[in-house]
Structures are given as C-alpha cells and as structure tokens.
Amino acid sequence: MSNAPAEKLSLAWRLRYGAEAALFFAFMGLFKLIGVDAASWLGGFIGRQVFARTPVTRRARDNLKAAFPGMGEAETAAILAEMWDNLGRTVAEYAHLDKFRITGPNPRIEFVHTDRIEAAAKTGKGVIFFSGHLANWETMPLTTPDLGLQGALVYRPVNNPYIDRWTSRQRTDNGPSEAISKGAHGTRRIFTLLRGGKSIFILVDQKTNEGIPADFFGRMAMTTPAPAVLALRLGAILQPVTCERMGGAHFRVTAHAPVEIESSGDHDRDVLALTQKMNDVLEAVIRQRPSQWLWIHRRWPKMGDKPRSRRGREAQALGGSRVGVDSDGSSLT
C-alpha cells in the first residue's frame, strides 16, 4: 500500500489503518502513563517475548549469520534477543522523546565529540549527519536543540498515515523543526537547506532499489547515493553520528570523524567511493556491538532483485564500478 494521505484512502484502508492506529495509541498512552524507565523496560519485555517470536526473526538470523559466518548458535541467539529488546524499548520510548536530552537535571544522552559538531558548524557549510538504525536511532536529531543545530530530519514514512503523522509530530516537537519525506519531492528542500548552511539528518542503512550497489558486510547492498551526491555538488560535510544504548533508557551518541571527500573528476566513481566510505563507517560500528543494529531489514538483494534506474542496473552489472546519478538530482532517494 502506498503512503497516501488518510483522506485519499478507500474506506476499507481507513478502517484497517484506524484499527492499527487505535491499538498503537493505546500502547503509547500506557507507555506515557507509566514513565520513561518503566515504559522502556516494558517495551523491552514485549520485544523479547512477542516480537522475537514472529517469523521475521528468521530473516534477522540469516542476515546475522551471513555477516558473521563463524558465529556460534549461542552468541547468535543472545544478539538477536538483545536486538529485539532494543527494538521494543525504542518503540515504547516514542512516548517519551521529550525526555532525551544532553543537558538538564537528568540527561539521558551522553554526546561524545561535540567538538566535531562545533568544527563542522564553524565552516558555514551544510552538514549531512548520517547514521543507521542503531539503538534508539531517534536520539541524534533530538540533540539538535541542545547543540544549536538548525535543519531538517529526512525520514521514510510508515504506511499507516495516522501513525506517521503522530511520529512525525513527536520528532519535530522535540528535535529539528522540520521533517522531510524521502524521495524526489523533498529533494529540492534538502538542497535549499544545505545551500543555506543548515543541516539534515538521515539514516542510510536501508535497502533502496533506486540506489547503487556498495559493499556491506562482504555483500553488495543497494545503498542510497543521495548524501554522496549532495556532498559533492554542494560541498556539504558528511558527518557520521551513531547511537549506543548504555542501559535502560540511557544512550551514548558519538560524532565520528567526518568522511573525507575527494574529487577525482569522475563523478560516478566519486559518488560510489563516498557511498562505500559511509557503509564502511556503519559496518565498523555495528561490528563492535552487533546487537545494537536492526538485523530485520531486507538490506541485501534477493535473487532476481534489480535496481530501478538504468544507471543503477549498469552499476550492478559492472559489480559496482560505475555509478550514475541524474544531474538534476531526480534519482536521490
């Protein structure tokens, strides 16, 4: 089902999404009522006891075993249990996004290397903060008020428009004041922000058929070239930032060294090289604590999967040695 506005849905879809949303909001109300720490604990319990019993665990196990072929069954099971615990906690914590700060009487986020954020801001350039689905991946944008950053969160809408509207409001009420949906429609706004020296915050670890093939844990994974294209065209800074759960509803957010941007004069190869560097940063972090990453994604293509763009298909046929992105940015995802 497409991400259509609620008013454009058929009656059947409105009823289905309405029922889903009613259940979701009932849980959010409960999580809000019992407080952030109890909500995080209960969410973790639900993750371990309910989410972990769904068929998608098989996909997570297959992905984990492919990434770590020498891993034993006991370690695999422990990592998957912690992954589901983290996902359940993250869902429950949406009811308390206003509690996650790096300042105040009870800061729940420790931010490592704020000096790198300050250095990027002093350049006057646009900054592309990129990360993956690590720990509670909402925490980096939530630090923007404390860090004095201005810009927008780039996100992929969930199918249910009622839930999508609510989660977007939680983000913009507590983090960046603007949320931009991924896709060609939001590309122009992203360009404007970066040209004006503002920041964008984007997760780059999900599969996209409009992407380009780049290595990730030893296998080609279709990866968005958007941050690399934007950095090369606008001179923006590529700033990796990752999150780690430190116990309960407490986190450590780390700003890593900016990705070095080199221009060879071959735009396609430069985009691929930068995209690969981004994958390498995330892979290195995930290898340190694999239970912090969301292994349930269909991150790697299945047999017969094809990129949607012509140049993407050319790149896949050449093993990733050629990358093409439309000059007007229309293939950004």
C-alpha positions in Angstrom: 0.0 0.0 0.0 1.3 3.4 -0.9 1.9 6.2 1.6 -1.3 8.0 0.7 -2.8 10.7 2.9 -5.6 9.4 5.0 -8.3 11.5 3.2 -7.4 9.7 -0.1 -7.6 6.2 1.2 -10.6 3.9 0.5 -13.0 3.2 3.3 -11.5 -0.3 3.8 -8.0 1.1 4.2 -9.2 3.8 6.5 -10.8 1.2 8.7 -7.8 -1.0 8.7 -5.3 1.8 9.4 -7.7 3.2 12.0 -7.8 -0.1 13.9 -4.0 -0.3 13.8 -3.6 3.2 15.0 -6.1 2.7 17.8 -4.0 -0.2 19.2 -0.8 1.8 18.7 -2.1 4.8 20.5 -3.4 2.7 23.3 0.1 1.4 23.9 1.6 4.9 23.6 -0.9 6.1 26.2 0.1 3.3 28.6 3.8 4.0 28.0 3.3 7.7 28.7 1.4 6.9 31.8 4.0 4.7 33.5 7.0 6.9 32.8 10.1 6.6 30.6 12.1 4.0 32.6 9.1 1.6 33.1 8.0 2.1 29.5 11.4 1.2 28.2 11.6 -1.9 30.4 8.1 -3.0 29.3 8.9 -2.3 25.7 12.0 -4.5 26.0 9.9 -7.3 27.6 7.4 -7.1 24.7 10.3 -7.2 22.2 11.8 -10.3 23.7 8.6 -12.2 24.4 6.4 -11.1 21.5 8.4 -9.5 18.6 11.1 -12.2 18.8 8.5 -14.9 18.2 7.5 -13.5 14.8 8.7 -15.1 11.5 10.9 -12.1 10.8 13.4 -13.4 13.3 14.4 -15.9 10.7 15.4 -13.1 8.4 17.4 -11.4 11.2 19.2 -14.7 11.9 20.0 -15.3 8.3 21.4 -11.7 7.9 23.5 -12.1 11.1 24.9 -15.5 10.2 25.8 -14.2 6.7 27.6 -11.2 8.2 29.4 -13.3 10.9 29.8 -16.7 9.3 31.8 -18.1 12.2 29.4 -17.1 14.9 28.1 -19.8 17.1 24.4 -20.5 17.8 24.5 -19.3 21.5 26.1 -16.0 20.5 23.6 -15.6 17.6 20.7 -16.2 19.9 22.0 -13.7 22.5 22.5 -11.0 19.9 19.0 -11.5 18.5 17.4 -11.4 21.9 19.2 -8.1 22.7 18.2 -6.7 19.3 14.5 -7.5 20.0 14.8 -6.0 23.5 16.2 -2.8 21.9 13.5 -2.6 19.3 10.8 -3.0 21.9 12.4 -0.3 24.0 12.7 2.0 21.1 9.0 1.7 20.2 8.0 2.4 23.8 10.3 5.4 24.0 8.4 7.2 21.3 6.0 8.2 24.0 8.9 10.0 25.8 11.0 11.7 23.2 10.8 14.9 25.2 12.9 13.2 27.9 16.0 12.6 25.8 18.5 15.5 26.2 22.2 16.0 26.8 21.6 18.8 29.3 19.4 19.4 32.3 19.0 17.8 35.7 18.6 14.2 34.3 20.4 14.0 30.9 19.8 10.7 29.2 22.2 11.2 26.3 25.9 11.4 26.6 27.3 13.1 23.5 30.9 12.2 22.6 33.0 14.6 20.4 30.8 17.6 20.4 34.0 19.4 19.2 33.4 17.7 15.8 29.9 19.2 15.6 31.2 22.6 16.6 34.0 22.4 14.0 31.5 21.5 11.2 29.2 24.3 12.2 32.1 26.9 12.1 32.7 26.1 8.4 29.4 27.6 7.4 28.8 24.7 5.1 25.8 22.5 5.1 26.2 19.3 7.2 24.8 15.9 6.3 24.5 13.9 9.6 24.1 10.3 8.6 23.6 7.2 10.7 21.8 3.8 10.8 19.2 2.0 12.8 21.4 1.7 15.9 20.0 1.6 19.5 17.3 4.3 19.6 18.0 6.0 16.2 15.8 9.0 17.1 18.3 10.3 19.6 20.7 12.1 17.3 18.1 14.5 15.9 16.8 15.0 19.5 20.1 16.6 20.5 19.8 19.4 18.0 18.1 21.9 20.3 21.0 21.4 22.9 23.7 21.6 20.2 22.2 24.7 18.5 21.8 23.0 15.1 19.2 24.0 12.6 17.9 21.9 9.7 15.6 19.0 9.0 15.1 15.3 9.6 14.8 13.2 6.4 12.6 10.1 7.0 10.8 7.3 5.3 7.1 7.5 6.1 5.4 4.5 7.6 2.4 3.1 5.7 -0.2 4.0 8.3 -0.8 7.7 7.8 -2.3 8.2 11.3 0.8 6.7 13.0 3.1 8.5 10.5 1.5 11.9 11.4 1.9 11.3 15.1 5.5 10.1 15.0 6.5 13.0 12.7 5.0 15.4 15.2 7.0 13.8 18.1 10.2 14.3 16.1 9.5 17.9 15.1 8.2 18.9 18.6 11.4 17.6 20.2 14.1 17.8 17.6 14.5 19.6 14.2 11.5 21.8 13.5 11.1 20.2 10.0 10.7 16.7 8.8 11.2 15.9 5.1 9.9 12.7 3.5 12.4 10.7 1.5 12.0 10.8 -2.3 12.2 13.3 -5.2 9.5 15.5 -3.7 11.7 16.5 -0.7 15.0 16.8 -2.7 14.6 20.4 -3.6 14.0 21.4 0.1 17.1 19.4 1.1 19.2 21.3 -1.5 17.9 24.6 -0.2 18.8 23.8 3.4 22.3 22.6 2.7 23.0 25.6 0.4 22.0 27.8 3.3 24.5 26.2 5.6 21.8 24.2 7.5 21.9 20.5 8.5 20.0 17.4 7.5 19.7 14.2 9.4 19.3 10.9 7.5 19.5 7.2 8.1 21.3 5.4 5.2 21.2 1.7 6.1 18.0 0.6 4.5 17.8 -1.1 1.1 16.6 1.0 -1.8 16.1 -0.3 -5.3 16.8 3.1 -6.6 20.2 3.0 -5.0 23.7 1.8 -6.1 25.5 -1.4 -5.1 28.1 -0.9 -2.4 29.8 -3.5 -0.2 28.3 -4.0 3.3 29.5 -6.9 5.4 31.0 -8.6 2.3 27.9 -8.5 0.2 26.6 -5.9 -2.3 23.8 -3.8 -0.7 21.7 -1.3 -2.6 22.6 1.9 -0.9 21.2 5.5 -1.3 23.7 7.7 -3.2 21.9 10.9 -2.0 24.4 12.0 0.7 27.4 11.5 -1.6 25.7 13.4 -4.4 24.8 16.2 -2.1 28.2 16.4 -0.6 30.0 16.5 -4.0 27.6 19.0 -5.6 27.2 21.4 -2.7 30.4 21.0 -0.8 28.5 19.7 2.3 30.2 17.9 5.1 29.5 14.2 5.6 29.3 13.7 9.4 28.7 10.2 10.7 26.9 10.0 14.1 25.9 6.8 15.8 24.0 5.8 18.9 24.6 3.2 21.5 22.2 2.1 24.3 24.1 2.2 27.6 21.4 0.5 29.7 17.7 1.2 30.0 16.7 4.5 28.5 20.2 6.0 28.5 22.4 6.5 25.5 25.8 7.5 24.1 25.8 9.4 20.9 29.2 9.6 19.1 30.2 12.0 16.4 32.9 10.3 14.3 35.5 11.9 12.1 33.9 13.4 9.0 34.1 11.4 5.9 37.0 12.6 3.7 35.7 13.9 0.4 38.0 13.6 -2.6 37.1 14.6 -6.1 38.8 12.7 -8.9 36.9 14.4 -11.7 34.9 11.2 -12.4 31.6 12.0 -10.8 30.3 8.4 -10.9 33.3 6.9 -9.3 33.4 9.7 -6.6 29.8 9.0 -5.7 30.5 5.3 -5.3 33.6 5.9 -3.3 31.9 8.2 -0.9 28.9 5.8 -0.6 31.3 3.0 0.2 33.0 5.0 2.9 29.7 5.6 4.5 28.9 1.9 4.5 32.3 1.2 5.9 31.8 3.6 8.9 28.5 2.0 9.8 29.8 -1.6 9.4 32.7 -0.8 11.7 30.3 0.5 14.4 27.9 -2.5 14.0 30.8 -5.0 14.3 31.7 -3.6 17.7 28.1 -4.2 19.1 26.1 -6.1 16.6 23.1 -6.4 18.9 22.6 -2.6 18.6 21.7 -2.8 14.9 18.3 -3.8 13.4 19.1 -7.0 11.5 15.4 -7.5 10.4 15.9 -5.2 7.3 15.9 -6.7 3.8 19.3 -5.0 3.5 20.7 -7.2 0.8 19.0 -8.0 -2.5 17.4 -11.4 -3.1 17.9 -13.4 -6.2 16.4 -11.5 -9.2 16.2 -8.1 -7.5 17.0 -5.3 -9.9 17.8 -1.6 -9.4 15.0 0.6 -10.8 17.2 3.1 -12.5 19.1 2.4 -15.8 22.4 3.6 -14.4 21.8 1.6 -11.2 21.4 -1.6 -13.4 24.6 -0.7 -15.2 26.5 -0.3 -12.0 25.2 -3.7 -10.7 26.2 -5.4 -13.9 29.7 -3.9 -13.5 30.0 -5.1 -9.9 29.6 -1.5 -8.6 32.4 0.0 -10.6 30.1 2.6 -12.3 27.6 4.8 -10.6 25.1 7.2 -12.3 23.0 9.9 -10.7 20.9 12.2 -12.7 22.3 15.7 -13.0 19.1 17.2 -11.6 19.2 15.0 -8.5 15.9 13.2 -9.5 17.3 9.8 -8.6 18.0 10.8 -5.0 16.3 8.5 -2.5 
